[in-house]
Amino acid sequence: MSGRRYEYGAGFALVVVLFIFFIIVAALCGGGYY
């Protein structure tokens, strides 16, 4: 049970990190969308 919960938590954290990274990259590239 704890193992499955750990995988879910890790996956959620990874998605959050990637989402924030994408926002930072977009801002550095001029902001907004392509």
C-alpha positions as CSV (number, residue, x, y, z in Angstrom):
1,M,0.0,0.0,0.0
2,S,2.7,2.4,1.0
3,G,4.7,1.6,-2.2
4,R,1.8,2.4,-4.4
5,R,1.1,5.6,-2.5
6,Y,4.8,6.5,-2.9
7,E,4.7,6.1,-6.7
8,Y,1.5,8.2,-6.9
9,G,3.1,11.0,-4.8
10,A,6.4,10.8,-6.8
11,G,4.4,11.0,-10.1
12,F,2.4,14.0,-8.9
13,A,5.5,15.8,-7.7
14,L,7.2,15.1,-11.1
15,V,4.2,16.6,-12.9
16,V,4.2,19.7,-10.7
17,V,8.0,20.2,-11.3
18,L,7.6,19.8,-15.1
19,F,4.7,22.2,-15.1
20,I,6.6,24.9,-13.2
21,F,9.7,24.3,-15.4
22,F,7.5,24.8,-18.5
23,I,6.2,28.1,-17.1
24,I,9.7,29.3,-16.4
25,V,10.9,28.4,-19.9
26,A,7.9,30.1,-21.4
27,A,8.5,33.3,-19.4
28,L,12.2,33.3,-20.4
29,C,11.3,32.8,-24.1
30,G,9.0,35.9,-23.9
31,G,6.0,34.6,-22.1
32,G,2.6,33.6,-23.6
33,Y,2.2,30.7,-26.0
34,Y,3.8,30.1,-29.4
